[in-house]
């Protein structure tokens, strides 16, 4: 079944440098949406993108020219609700057609009170963000921002220094997978995507997902075969409670695998630093080279921060070696501890959306479980 999109009225996106983009606002706007404005180059997988907790508190620009043509369903969510602050598109499809579709994208976002601004020149907007860098923005109704709108935008906090992981993390421990699974993984939830849990379940793992602030002693008391550090939003250096817990787990001899924010936290744990990228890496077509073999992986990515370093190493973290580098800008995409079963990757091997080149990282982690002291 297809449905026409909800009524659209004039709307705008105002960037903090004063640049104004006009468009059509779908569904009534209860209040202006104010957040960091980022773009993703993914051609599909918009539902997974909008429910990815790593996008918490961001206005997401879709660079694909039409969004919403295959609708949405309840099976492909990466978290229970949309996490984005607003969505910017060139064209919001007036109809949708897919045998799995249960609802139109426009009405689904409207029901979650997520504004959609369409008929925006997203090519111009993306080029502007790539040139100037990501910045804060405000999505509002009408054709001209008011003094109140400008004041709201000026008051919006920068992403730098924000601990958003604790806001999206589960507040209670829960289990995923069969109770009699041969492997037991404890996952720190900094904003975990459901497809990560599906990947572990498909490989014979029971996953205990714990809040981001869970003390290492509680994790070790569960006698896990391995510990996983999830993806998540915000500034990794603001997640000040994590490195001590991670180090305690590592020193106990338990294998550790980190993805995205988890990878960055591993870098911080062993003395490295993180930096905010000019416009981040978001999309499903980022080339990453495996340093040991020269192989190139096409990867799914979603991050605005990176571990500071080059292919030659990570300053301040001599225990870590760089395993993967980004072929677009040379940033660190993978790291590994030199003597312990600990590694992380900046990209998303679970994809959802994106290519599956990096899926074998989950198998690499499972292969390391036998080396853990608690295995």
N, C-alpha and C positions, 0 to 999 in steps of 0.2 A: 504494500500500500504506500502511496506517496501523498504528501501534503504540501500545500503552498507554504512558503515561509511566512512568519509573522509580519505584521505591518512594520514598514521601515520609515523612519523620520530622519530629518537632517541631524548629523552628528559630526564630531571632529576628534582628531588626536592632536594634542598640543605637546610638543617636546620641550624639555627644559631649556634648550637653546633658542626657543621662540619659534621654531619651525611649526607650521600648522598644516595639517592634512585634513581635508573635508571628505565626508562619506555619508553613508546611510546607516542609521542606528536601528538595530532589530530588537524589538521588545522594549517596553518602558524601562527607563534607567532610574533605579531608586536613588542612586547617588553616583557621582563621578567615580570612575575606576582610576586609581593613581598607583603606579608601580614602574619598575624598570621595564623598558621596551626592548625585546630581543626578537630575532628572526630565526626560523628553521627552514632548511632547504629540503626537508622530507616531502616527497610527492604524494604520499598517502599515509595512513596510520594516524589520522588526526585525532581519533578518539583516544588512542593510546597516549598520544602527546598531551592532550588536554587533561588526562587523569594521572599523568606522571608527577609524583610529588616533587621531583626535582625542578618543576616549573612553578612551584608555589610562589605566589606573590609577583608574577611577571605578566606583562602584556605581550602576547605571542603573535608575531607577524608570520603568516603563512605565505611563502614565496610561490607556491604552486598557484596557478591562475584561478582554478575553481576548487572550492572545498564543499563537501557535504553531499556529493552525488551518490554515495552508497549508504547514506544514513548512519545510524548507530545501533548497537545492540548491547545486551547486558553481559555478554561473555568476554568481551575484549577490554574491559576496564583494567587499568593498572593500579587503581585505588578506588574506593567506593564512590567518590565524587570528583567532579572537575576541580583541578587545583589552580588553574590559571586565573588571573585577575580580569582579563579581557582577551578577545580574539580580534585580530585585524586581517581582513581578506580582500582580494580583488573582487571576487564574485562568490556569493553564497548560493549554492545550487537551489533552484526553486523546487526541484523534485529530487527524489532519491529512488534508487532501484537496486536491490540486492536481496537474495533469498534469505539472508540472515538478518536483514534490517528489521528493527522493531519500532523505530522512531526517526524523525528527521533531526538533523544536527541542530538547526535553528531552535526548534521547540525544546530539544533536550537541554541546550545551554540556557535557554530562557527559563526553564523550570528550575535550574540551579542558580538563577540570577547572575549569570555570566554574560556581560554585554558583548555583542558582535557588531563590529563596524565594517561594513562592506563598501564596495565601489571606491576603495582607496587605491591610489597609484602605489602598489606595494613594491614595484620595481624601483621607483624613485626613493621610497622610504628605506628599502634595504640598502641601496647604494649610499644613502645618507648615513645610515648606522655603520656601515663598513668603513666609511671615510672618517667620520667624526668619532665613532665609538658608541656603544650602547649607552643610553641615558634614561633618565626618568621621564615619564609621560603621563598624560591625563586623557582619558576618553570621556567626553561629555556630550550633552545634547545641545542642538542648535548649530549655528554657523560661526559663532564668535565666543571665545572664552570670556567669562566674566572675571571681575577682580577676585571673587571668591575662588574661582577655578585656579587662578594663578597663585593665590595664596596656598591652596591645597597642594599644588604641585611643588611649590617652594619648600613646603614642610615635609614632603615625602622623604623618608630616610634612604640613604644610599645602601646598596646591597653589601658593600664592604663593611665588615664589622657586625653583620646580622647573623645570629644563630637561629636559622629557620628549621634546622634539623629537629630540635626539641619540640617544635610546634607541630610537625607532621608525624612524629614518631608515635607508635602505639603507646598507650598508657598502661596496658596490661599484657602480660606474657600470653602467647597463644601458640598452638601447634599446627603444623601443616604437613600432610603426608601420612602414610600408614604408620600405625603405632609399632608394628613389627618390622619396619624397614631396617636393612642391614647397617645403615650409616645414620649417625645422629649429628646434625649440624646445629650450632647455635648461631643465629643471625642477629647482629645488632641492627636495629631498625632506625636509620637516619632519614628514612623516606623510601623504604623498599618498594620495588615494583613487583606486582604479582607474578609476572612472567619469570622472574628470578626464582621464585618459590616453585613454579611449575617445572622449571629446568631441574632443580634439585629433586623434586618428587619423581620425575621421569627417570632419574638415575639411582633410584633406590634409597632416597634419603628422607628421614623424618627431620623436619626443621622446627626448632623452637625459636620463635621470634621474640626478642626482648626489647624493652624500651632503650633508647639511646644512652641513658644515664646509668644503666645497670652496672653495679660494681663487678670487677673482674672476679672477685671471690665467689659471687653468686653464679657466674657463668661456669667457672671451673668446677664448682660443686655439682654441676649437671653432668660432669665427665663427658664432654663432647668429643667426637672424633676430629672435629674441625670447627673453626669459628669464621663466620663470614661478616664482612663489613659492607654495608649496603651503600647505594647511591643516596643522594639527598640534596636539598637546596641550600642556598646561603653561602656564607664565607666560611671555609674550613677552619681558618685560624680563630674563629669565634666559638668553635666547638671545643672549648678549653678542657672539658671534663673527659674527653675521649682518649688522648694519648697515653695517660697513665694506665688506663684500663687495658689498652691494646698492648702496651709493653709488658704488663703483668701476664697477659695471656701468652704472649710470645715467649717470655722467659720460663713459662711452665712447660714449654715444649709442644704446644698445640699448634698444628698447621693453621695458617690464616690466609684468607683470600679477600681482597677488597676490590670493589668496582666504583669508579667515579669518585664520589666524596670519600668512600672507603679507601681508595687509592691515595687520595690527597692526605688523609689522616695518617696513613702509613708513612708517607714522606715526612710529615710533621713529627710523628712519634720518634723517628730516628735522627732528628736534628735538622731536617730540611725546612724550607720555607715555601709558601705559596704566593702567587701573584695573580692579580685580576687581569684577564685578557682584554684587549681593546673591544672586541665584539663577540668573543667566545666561539665555541664550536657547537653547532646544533644542526642536526640533519642526519641523513642516512648514507652519505657518500664520501666520508672522510678517509683518505688513504693513510695507513699506518704501516711502517716497515718494522719487521722483526729483525733486530740487529744481528742475531746469531746466524740467520740463514739468508737474509736479504729478501725474504718473502714479503709481499705486500698484501695487507688485509684491507678490504673496504669495510668501514665500520660505522655503527650508529653512535652518535655522540650528543651530549646535552650538558654542557658545563660552561661556566663563565670564569672559573679559576683554574690554575694549573700548578703543578709542582715546579718550583724554580729549578732550572738545570738545562743541560744539553745532553747530547748523545755520549759525551765524555764523562758525565757524572752529575751528582746532585750536591751542590755546595752544602757543607755542614753535616752530610750524611754519608760518611765513608763506608758504613756497613751495607749500603744499598748500591746496586748496580742498575743501570738503565737498560731495559730489555727491548723497549719499543719507542719509536719516535714518529712524530707527525710529519708527513712529507710536504705539507703545505707551509708550515711555519717552524718546524724543528722542535716543537715543544715535547716534553716528556710524556709518553703515552703508556709506559709500563715500567715497573720497577720490581726488583727481587732482592731479598736479603741474601747476602753472600754465604751465610753458613746455616741458616735456619729455613724451614719450609714455609716461607712467607712471601707472597707476591700480590701485586695489584695492577689493574689496568684502568686507564682513564676513560676508555670508551665502554660501550654496553654490549658485551657478548650475548646477552639474552635478547638483544634487538627489541622488537615490539614498540615501534616499527623499526625496520631496517634489515640489512643483509645479515647472513648467518656465518660469515667467514670465521668469526671469533668464537663460535659456540664451543669448540674443543677446550677452551680455558676451564670450563666446568669439569671436564674429564681430567685435565691436568691437576686440578685441585683434589679431586677424589683419589687420584693416584698418589698424592702426597700424604693421605690420611694415615697410612701405615707407619709413617715416620714420626707421628706425634706421640708424646709421652703417655697420653691418655687413651690411645687407640685400642 
